[in-house]
Amino acid sequence: MQEIKNLFIYTVGGTPEPIIKSILTYKPEVCYFICSRETEPLVAKILEEAHARDPSFTTTSHIERVKNHEDIIECYRTSHQILMDARRKYPNHRISVDFTGGTKSMSAGLVLAATKFGNFTAGKGAFATEPFKYIGGEVRDQYGRVVTGHERPLDRRNPLQEFLIEDVEEAISLFNNYHFEAAEIIFNKCYSKLGDPRFKLMERASQGFKYWDKFMYEKALEVFSRMDLLIQDISKFELLPDTFLKNLEERKRILRKLSLWMPGRTGRRGKPNPEHDPNMGALDMICNAERRIEMERYDDALIRCYRAIEMAVSATLKKEYKIRMEKIDWNEFERLYPGKKEILLQRLDRLPESLWLGDEELCVILEVLGSPLVNVLRDKKFDVDNLRLRRNRLLLVHGFQIVTKDIANGSLKLCKEFIANWMQLNLEQIDEKLAYLRFPRLSPEYLIL
């Protein structure tokens, strides 16, 4: 395996001694010097003095002049170009930056460029474990400069890596854009690096919403329930935001209404859940469609809009009239509604085994049962039929068409209007119910120290 050598990038100011101290301490095989026009002549003196103090010292040097050493943007641009050049020319060198010398803008520019580069792997330009170098010291002159002979090197990690700031920000962005599986992986990586239990909590939250987004309500509820012990442990030494704890309890209450089954032993399916609310499932399907539109997955959104209407109709038939759309038990129907079966036989050619949204049979059955909801089906029949036709023509279903953003938003609007009328609510009331079901957003303030 090829030996990894050291490469240092220095900002050069009016005092050469800190750089000489750094060179003699770390003995880099390659040195880049970022200079102003005034400090460029010092580089030769720095190298001569370092060699004089340690004759065995040799290095390959590069001098880069900043056009305007007071302009942080210019200093950042130069530093960024140097880092790119160093990675390309010296792929097997461990890169460190020493920002002791130079103007404040030169030091800030180099640090900003270095922090954004992250950690490279060996063979592609590798940052040291502690790539940030600074020559300090407690004994200073009247101008605040370290007195010669009292210099002390300080090594520091990349602060973005130290606190995993970029990783956390990426995970939060992924979570807030509904990429829960990717967020879960990054939070897990953060926890393995720092052991901060808040990352474990966010990993569990990402996992729970991942299951919820896939309609795996029982598994989501199980994950959220297991978060309680973790919260108890965290609360022993840190106060969690009240809004977070309240939101978590609300999520569990919602999931208990969405879940068809009670949790059984060792994760097995238990008994039917008496808290299950089928109307809640239809509303959650609308929220799922909203998320797909935000993600620009318009075909998926349209499919969910149609399914939400189906679910709302099915829920009412099952709850109010004990009719299962997927398979009708006509003996049970006759028992519940004596004489109605004969009336249906007079109006229909045959008794259907199952019902589909938009079928005339569905309207006739509701009419015979005296349900005012038949008016909703008839009033919206054209729109619902058109929505079903669009769904069937999708490339993902039976056809070759794709959905535009406008069509997806129109489908969502129709879906909300239908379900509002079906549930005998107005659009404001429907939106209040949807707001209760919409996923929360994470804020970086709590997770970044």
N, C-alpha and C positions, 0 to 999 in steps of 0.2 A: 504493500500500500504506500502511495506517495506521501511524503512528509508534508504536513500543512505548515506553511510559514506565516509570519506576521506581516501585515501591511497596516501602516498608520497614516492617517490624514490629519494634518496640523493646520490650525489657523495661526498665522505669524503676526505678532505685534511688535512693539518696540523693545521688549525685554526678551533676550534670547535664552536666559538661564533656565526657565521652566521647560522649554523644549529640549534643551541639552539634557536636563535631568530625566525627562521622559525617554529620550533616545537611549541613554545609558542604562535606564531601568529595564526597558522592554526589548531593546536591540532589534528593531524591526528590519526585515530584509528589504522592504520597499517603503519609501516615504513619499507622500504627496504633501506639498506645502501650498496653502492658500494664502496669497499675499496681496497687499496693496502695492502701488507703485513705490511708496516710501519704504516698505519693509522687505521688498524683494531682495535687495543687496545683503540682508542679514542671513539669508539661507546659507550662503557659502561659508560665512563665519561660524554658523551653528554646526555645520558638518565638519569643518576644520577643527573646531574646539572639541567636538565629540570624539573625533579620531585621535586628537592629541591626548585626551584623557584615557582612551581605550584604543590602542593601536590595532587591536583585533577586529574592531568594528568596521563593517562595510555595509553599504546599502545602495539600492537603486533609487534615485531621487527624481521627482517630477515637480516642477514649479508651475503653479496656475495663478494668474493674476486676476483679481476681481476688478471690473471696470469702475465700480463705485462702491467703495468699502463701507459707506454709510447707508446704503440701500439694502434692506433686508431681503427684498425680492431678488435683487441681483446676486446677493450672497447665497441665497437658497438655490437659485438656478445654477450657479457655478458649482456649488457643493453637490447638487444632484447629478450634474454631468460627470464630476469626478468619480462619484460612487459607481455610476454606470460604467465608466471607463475602467475603473479598478476591477470590477466584477468580470469584465470581458477579458482584460489582459492577464489577470492573475486569479484564475478560477480556483486554485488550490491554496490561496492565502486567506488567513483569518483577518478580517477587517475590523479595525478599531478607529475611533475618532478621538482626537485630543483637542478640546475647544478652549484651552487655557488662554492662549494668546489672541491677538487681533482685536478689532473693534467689537463692540457688543453685537452689532449687526452681523459681523462675520461669524462669531460664535453661535448666535441664534440661528443663522442660516444653515450652518453645518449640522447643528443638533436637530433642527426640523427635518432636514433631508434624511438624516440617519434614522430617526425614529420611524419615519414612514416606510423605510426599506424593510423593517422587520428582521428576522433571522434567516440567513441563507444556509442551505445545506452545503457540505463540503463537495467540491467539484464544480460548484456554480457560484463561488464567491461566498465565503462564510463569515458572518459576524462572530466575534469572540463571545464567550459566555457573558462577559462584562465588557461590552464594546466601548463604553463611554469613559474616557480618561480625562482626569483633571489634576493639575499640579497645584496643590494648595500649600498651606502652612500657617501656623499660628503667629509666628514672629514677622511683623510687617513694618515697613518704613512709614514716614509721615504721609505718603501718598496712597497708602493702603496696599502697596506691593509687597510680596513675600521677600524677606531679606535673603540674599544669596547664601546658600549653605543650609537654609532651613526649609527647603522645598520638601514636600511630602506628596507622593502620588496617591490618588484616590481612584478606585475602580468602581464603576456603577453599571448596572444592567440597563437595557432599554426600558424607560418608564412605561411605554405602551405594553411591553411584554411583561414587566414586573407586575402590573395591575391588570393585565389581560384586557386593557381598555378596548383595543380594536376587536378582539374576539367577542367581548360582551356587547359592543355596539352592533356587530354583525349578527349575533344571536338575537338581539332585541329586534333588529330590522326584519330578520327572517320570521320571527314570531308574529310581529305586527302585520306581516304580509302573508300570513297563514301557511308558511312553510315550516310546520311544526316539527317534522322529523329532522330537518336540517338543524333547527334551533336546539332540539334535544341533544343532538350529537355534539354541538359546540359547547353547550352548558356542561355536558358530561366531561368534555376535555378540560374546561375551566376548573371543574371540581377536582379532577385528578391532579391538576397542577398546583392549586392553592389549598384545596381542602376546605374552602369556605362553604358552610352548609347552605347558604343562600343559593349557590349555584345548583346544589342538589335539589333544592326546592323548585327552582325554575326548570330544571330538567324534568322533574315530575309534572309540573304544570304543562310543559310542552307536550309531554307524553299523553297527559289527560286530554288536552284539546286535540291532539292528533287522532285519538280514538273517537272523540266526539264528532270531529269533522268527517269521519268515515261512518258515522251513524252507529258506532259500537258503544252504545250508551252504558251498558252494564260494565264494560271494561273501563270506561272513562270514570264512572262512579267509584269503582274499586280503587283506581289510582288516586283520585281526589280524597277518598277516605283515608288512604295510607299516608297522606300528607300531614294528617293531624299530629302524629307522633313526632314527625320532623319539626313541625311548628313549635311543639312543646319544648323540644331540645333547644331550638334557636332562641325562644323567648326567655330562656334562663339567663342569657347574657346580652340579649339585644331585643329592643322593642320593634315589632313588626308594625307597619302602618295599619291603622284601623280600617282604612278603605280596602286594603288587600284582604284582611281577614273577613270582613263583611262580604266582599265579592266572592270569596272562596265558599262561604256558607251558602250564598245564593246559588252558586253553580251546583252545589250538591242537591239543593232543593229542586232545582230544575231537572237535574238528571234523574232524580227519583220519580219525577212525573213522566220523563221520556222513556224510562226503562220498562221493558215488557215483563222482565223477570226479576224476582228477588235473588240476591246473591246466595249461592249455595256453598257447601263446604268445599274447601280447596279450589275455589274458583269455578266450581260446577254450577250449572244453571239450577236455580231453586224453583220455588213455586211462582205462579203468576203474581205480578205486582199489583196490589189493590190500589196503589196511588197512580197507576199509569193513566195518562190523559192523552187519548189519541189525537185530539185537536192540537195539543202542544207539538206533536210530531209534524203536523202539516205546517205549523208556523216555523218550526225549526228548519224545515225544508226550504222555506222562503229565505231565511237567513243564510242558508247554505248557498242558495242561488245568488244572493247579494255578494257573497264572498267570491264566487266564481266570476262574477262580472268585474269585481275589483282586480282579480287576477288575469283578466282578459281571456278567460276561458268561456266564451259566449255560448258555444254548443252545449257545454255541460250545464250552463245556467238555464237555457231554455228547457232542457230535459227535466231539470228540477222544478221549474215553474209548473209544467204540466203535471208532474208527479204530486206537487203540493195540492193542486186542485183535486186530483184523484183521492189523495189521502183525506182531505177535508170532507168530501162527499162520503167516502167509505166510513169515516169515523162516525158521522151522523147516522148513517143507515144502521150501523152496528149498535150504537149506543141508544138511539131513540126508537128504532123499529126492529132491532134484533135480526137484521138482515145482513148476511155476509156477501159482499159483492163477488168474491172469488168463487164461492160455491153456495147456492141457495138451497136451503132445506125446506122444500115445499110442504112437507108434513108438519114441520114446526110452524111454518107460516099459517097454515090452515088452523092450527091449534090456537095461535095468538090472535088471528083475525078471521073468525068464522064467516064463511060466505064470500070473502074477498077473492078467494082463489077462483071461484066460479065466474065472478065478474071479470077477472083478468082473462080467463079463457075465452070469454065472449068478445073481448077487445083485441086479444093477441092471437096470432096463428098458433103459437106454441108457448109453453112456459120455458123461459131460458134457464140454463143451468148456472150461468154466471152473468154478471152485468158489467158493462163497460161505459165509461164516461162518454156521453154524447149519444148513447143508444136511446131510441124512442121508447124501448121497453122500460127503461129507468124512469122516464117521465110519466109513463102510464101507471106504473106501480105507485109512485108518489101521489099521483092524482087520485087513484083509487083509495089510497090510505088517507086522503084529505090533507096532505102536507102542503103548507104554503110555499115550501122550498121548490116545488115544481116550477114556480114562476121565475125563480133565479136561473134554473137550468134552461128554460125556454128563452128568457131574455138574453142570456149570454151564449146561447147555442152556437151562433155563427162564429163568435170569437173563439170559443173553446174548440170548435171543429177546425178552425183555421190554425190554432196553436198545435192541435194534434197532427194536422197535415204537415206543418213545418217540422215537427219532431220526427215524423216518419220519413221525411225526405232527407234527414241529416245523414252525413257520411258515417256517423257513429251508429246509426240505426239501420235504415233500409235503403237510403238514397246516396246522393253525391253532393248535397248542398252543405254550405257552412253558414254560420250565423254572424251577422255584423253586430256591432255594439248597439246600434239603434234598435235593431230587432230584439236583442236580448233585453234592453231596458223596456221596450214596449211589452214584451212578454211578462216581465216582472210587474209592470203596472197593471196589466190585465189580471194577473194572478192575485194581486192584493185586492183589487176591486171585487173579483168574484168571491174570494174568501170572506171579505168584509160583508158582502150581501148575504152570503150563505150563513155566516155566523150572526147575522142581524146586528152588525156593528157598523160604525162609520170608519173612514180611513184613518182618522186621528186615533181612534181606539185601537185599531189594528197595529198602528205604528208604535203605540205604547206597549203593546204585548210583544212586538218584535224587539223593541229596545231592551226589554227584559232578557231576551234570548241572545242578543248579539254578543260576540266575544269581546272581552276587555283588551286593552292595549297595555303593553309594558312601558315603563318609563325608566330611562337609564340612571336617573339620579340615585335611586336606591341601591343599584348594583355596582356602581362605579364609586370607589372611595376617593 
